[in-house]
Amino acid sequence: MRRVLGLVLLGLAAAAAVGATFLPFSELLIRLAPGQPQTAYVTTGWSTQFGATKDEHGPLFGIPVVVAAAAVLAGMRWRKVAYAGAAGLAGATGMLFVYLLNAISFHQEGNIAIDPALQAGFGNGVWVLMTAVVVAFAGVVIHPDD
């Protein structure tokens, strides 16, 4: 039972991490001119979209997450590899979180005077990614290769 649970947790963590890269990491609602509706600026692991316009040169935050998720999957066989994958996933998530926290704080502190009603915050992708890190480490702890 422990073997199956450990493998399931590692598989879920890898799937959740990769899935998170397609969800919004950050969301910004900004009004570009007085009296105009707010426009959404959304960043995922692979793209940035401002309203209906998609940036051709996306941020590619998803690459280190997918690499770490692949290591977590490879770790289904070897505990040390699973641990390295979980650590890599935690590192990528932590760096992304700090970057987004800085960007969101910058906008919320009124550094953009265009729109006093500007709203900035984390998207669901960040929370799914953090959950994937916790699940990956849980999978490492009960890994059958002790």
Backbone hydrogen bonds, N-H to C=O, Kabsch-Sander energy under -0.5 kcal/mol:
donor,donor_aa,acceptor,acceptor_aa,energy
5,L,1,M,-2.6
6,G,2,R,-2.5
7,L,3,R,-2.1
8,V,4,V,-2.6
9,L,5,L,-2.6
10,L,6,G,-2.1
11,G,7,L,-2.3
12,L,8,V,-2.9
13,A,9,L,-2.6
14,A,10,L,-2.2
15,A,11,G,-2.4
16,A,12,L,-2.9
17,A,13,A,-2.4
18,V,14,A,-2.3
19,G,15,A,-2.7
20,A,16,A,-2.3
21,T,17,A,-0.9
21,T,18,V,-0.8
22,F,19,G,-1.4
23,L,20,A,-1.3
25,F,43,T,-3.8
26,S,43,T,-1.4
27,E,121,G,-2.7
28,L,41,Y,-1.9
29,L,119,Q,-3.3
30,I,28,L,-0.6
30,I,39,T,-2.5
32,L,30,I,-0.6
36,Q,33,A,-2.1
39,T,30,I,-3.6
41,Y,28,L,-3.0
42,V,40,A,-0.5
42,V,49,Q,-2.8
43,T,26,S,-2.1
44,T,47,S,-3.0
45,G,21,T,-2.5
46,W,21,T,-0.5
49,Q,42,V,-2.8
50,F,53,T,-3.1
51,G,40,A,-3.0
51,G,49,Q,-0.6
53,T,50,F,-2.1
54,K,52,A,-0.6
55,D,48,T,-3.3
58,G,56,E,-0.8
62,G,45,G,-2.8
63,I,60,L,-1.1
65,V,61,F,-0.7
66,V,62,G,-2.7
67,V,63,I,-2.3
68,A,64,P,-2.2
69,A,65,V,-2.4
70,A,66,V,-2.2
71,A,67,V,-1.8
72,V,68,A,-2.2
73,L,69,A,-2.3
74,A,70,A,-2.6
75,G,71,A,-1.8
76,M,73,L,-1.8
77,R,74,A,-1.5
78,W,74,A,-0.7
82,A,78,W,-2.1
83,Y,79,R,-2.7
84,A,80,K,-2.2
85,G,81,V,-2.7
86,A,82,A,-2.7
87,A,83,Y,-2.6
88,G,84,A,-2.6
89,L,85,G,-2.5
90,A,86,A,-2.4
91,G,87,A,-2.4
92,A,88,G,-2.7
93,T,89,L,-2.4
94,G,90,A,-2.7
95,M,91,G,-2.5
96,L,92,A,-2.2
97,F,93,T,-2.7
98,V,94,G,-2.4
99,Y,95,M,-2.3
100,L,96,L,-2.8
101,L,97,F,-2.9
102,N,98,V,-2.2
103,A,99,Y,-2.3
104,I,100,L,-3.2
105,S,101,L,-2.5
106,F,102,N,-2.2
107,H,103,A,-1.8
108,Q,104,I,-2.5
109,E,105,S,-1.6
110,G,107,H,-1.2
111,N,106,F,-1.3
113,A,111,N,-0.7
115,D,112,I,-0.6
118,L,115,D,-1.6
119,Q,29,L,-2.1
121,G,27,E,-2.1
123,G,25,F,-2.4
125,G,24,P,-2.5
126,V,24,P,-0.6
126,V,123,G,-0.9
127,W,123,G,-0.8
128,V,124,N,-2.3
129,L,125,G,-2.3
130,M,126,V,-2.3
131,T,127,W,-2.1
132,A,128,V,-2.2
133,V,129,L,-1.7
134,V,130,M,-1.9
135,V,131,T,-2.6
136,A,132,A,-2.5
137,F,133,V,-2.3
138,A,134,V,-2.1
139,G,135,V,-2.3
140,V,136,A,-2.0
141,V,137,F,-2.3
142,I,138,A,-1.8
143,H,140,V,-1.2
146,D,144,P,-1.5
